[in-house]
């Protein structure tokens, strides 16, 4: 076979040899490019993208770690604060007890529960609209302090205090929310 190829090659003119050589190079290129060169080029492109991603991560990592540390410290503070919080009892009864005993609400008070949400399947976030009247600003201040820092702290999202010139009564309207542990069956 080698002799036949050499004979075939020597019988060709220089021009035919040049054309056959160019054709051989062209077909070699067409076969080698997809088989060897293209996968290598794709590997380099992939490696460049991975290097860019790693560089971006390396650049952003200190900020992410600093934020993570701050958030973990804040989480520990909150867990420490709320570790003594009693979420097993109903926030509505706690709120009504505070209105009676601490705020010393004059006359009737109105606590309207609103639609709450479940949190993580273990807790319920409950919202309440509270309206009451009190004759003493000190009682209202004690009520608000006990409401936010007491054994079952609640969050105040809105508050309106209104004292009319003709009356010594202070009208208080607020929106508060509290948390309650859900029973395993709920």
C-alpha positions in Angstrom: 0.0 0.0 0.0 2.9 2.3 0.8 4.4 1.6 -2.6 1.2 2.3 -4.4 0.8 5.7 -2.6 4.5 6.6 -3.5 3.9 5.6 -7.1 0.6 7.6 -7.2 2.4 10.6 -5.6 5.4 10.5 -8.0 3.2 10.2 -11.1 1.5 13.6 -10.2 2.7 16.9 -11.4 3.8 19.6 -8.9 0.6 21.4 -9.3 -1.5 18.3 -8.5 0.8 17.5 -5.6 0.2 21.1 -4.2 -3.6 20.7 -4.6 -3.6 17.2 -3.0 -1.4 18.4 -0.2 -3.8 21.4 0.4 -6.8 19.1 0.3 -5.1 16.8 2.8 -4.4 19.7 5.1 -8.0 20.9 4.7 -9.5 17.4 5.6 -7.0 17.0 8.4 -8.1 20.3 9.8 -11.8 19.4 9.4 -11.3 16.2 11.3 -8.9 17.4 14.0 -10.7 20.7 14.9 -13.9 19.0 16.2 -12.0 16.1 17.7 -9.1 17.9 19.4 -9.1 21.7 19.2 -12.7 22.5 19.9 -12.9 20.5 23.2 -9.6 22.1 24.3 -10.9 25.6 23.5 -14.2 24.8 25.4 -12.1 23.6 28.4 -10.1 26.8 28.5 -13.4 28.9 28.3 -14.9 26.8 31.1 -11.7 27.2 33.2 -11.8 31.0 32.6 -15.4 31.2 33.7 -14.7 29.1 36.8 -11.7 31.3 37.6 -13.8 34.4 37.2 -16.5 32.9 39.6 -13.8 32.0 42.2 -12.3 35.5 42.0 -15.8 37.1 42.5 -16.4 34.7 45.4 -13.0 35.5 46.9 -13.7 39.2 46.6 -17.2 39.0 48.1 -16.3 36.5 50.9 -15.0 38.9 53.5 -18.2 41.0 53.3 -20.4 37.9 53.4 -18.4 36.6 56.4 -18.6 39.9 58.2 -22.4 40.1 57.6 -22.8 36.5 58.7 -20.9 37.2 61.9 -23.1 40.2 62.7 -26.3 38.3 61.9 -25.2 35.4 64.1 -24.4 37.7 67.0 -27.8 39.4 66.6 -29.4 35.9 66.5 -27.7 34.9 69.7 -28.9 38.2 71.3 -32.5 37.6 70.2 -32.4 33.9 71.3 -31.0 35.0 74.7 -33.7 37.7 75.1 -36.5 35.4 74.0 -35.3 32.3 75.8 -37.3 33.5 78.9 -40.4 34.4 76.9 -43.5 32.4 77.5 -45.1 31.7 74.1 -47.1 28.8 75.4 -50.0 31.0 76.7 -52.4 32.9 74.6 -51.3 36.5 73.8 -54.9 37.7 74.0 -55.3 36.8 77.6 -51.9 38.4 78.4 -53.0 41.6 76.6 -56.3 41.7 78.4 -54.6 41.2 81.8 -52.2 44.1 81.1 -55.1 46.3 80.1 -57.0 45.6 83.4 -54.1 45.5 85.8 -51.4 47.8 84.4 -53.1 50.3 82.1 -56.1 50.4 84.5 -58.4 51.0 81.5 -61.4 53.1 82.4 -64.7 51.6 81.4 -64.6 49.0 78.6 -61.7 48.2 76.4 -61.9 46.7 73.0 -59.4 44.0 71.7 -60.0 42.9 68.2 -58.0 39.9 66.9 -57.0 40.0 63.3 -55.9 37.3 60.9 -52.4 36.1 61.9 -50.0 33.7 60.2 -48.1 30.6 61.1 -44.4 30.7 61.4 -42.4 27.6 60.7 -45.2 25.4 61.7 -44.4 25.8 65.4 -45.6 29.3 66.2 -48.5 31.6 65.3 -48.1 35.3 64.8 -51.3 37.0 66.1 -52.3 40.6 65.5 -54.6 42.7 67.7 -56.2 46.1 67.4 -56.6 47.6 70.9 -58.8 50.6 71.9 -59.1 51.8 75.5 -59.2 54.9 77.7 -57.1 55.7 80.7 -57.1 58.7 83.1 -53.4 58.4 83.8 -50.5 58.9 81.3 -48.3 57.0 83.8 -50.5 54.0 83.6 -50.4 54.0 79.8 -46.5 54.3 79.9 -46.3 51.4 82.4 -48.7 49.4 80.2 -46.6 50.1 77.1 -43.3 49.2 78.9 -44.8 45.9 80.3 -46.3 45.1 76.9 -42.9 45.3 75.1 -40.5 44.1 77.8 -42.6 41.9 80.0 -42.6 38.1 80.3 -44.5 37.8 77.0 -43.2 40.7 75.0 -45.4 41.9 72.1 -44.5 44.2 69.2 -46.3 47.5 68.7 -46.7 48.4 65.0 -48.9 51.4 65.4 -50.1 53.7 68.2 -52.4 56.7 68.5 -52.7 58.7 71.7 -55.5 61.3 71.8 -56.3 63.6 74.7 -59.2 65.9 74.2 -59.2 69.3 75.9 -62.7 68.8 77.3 -61.9 65.5 78.9 -59.1 64.2 81.2 -59.3 60.8 79.5 -56.6 59.6 77.2 -57.8 57.6 74.2 -55.3 54.9 73.2 -55.5 53.0 69.9 -52.7 50.6 69.0 -51.9 47.6 66.8 -49.8 44.9 68.5 -48.7 41.5 67.6 -47.6 38.5 69.7 -46.5 35.0 69.3 -48.0 31.7 70.5 -46.6 28.2 70.3 -48.9 25.9 68.4 -49.9 22.5 69.8 -48.3 19.6 67.8 -51.7 18.6 66.5 -52.5 22.0 64.9 
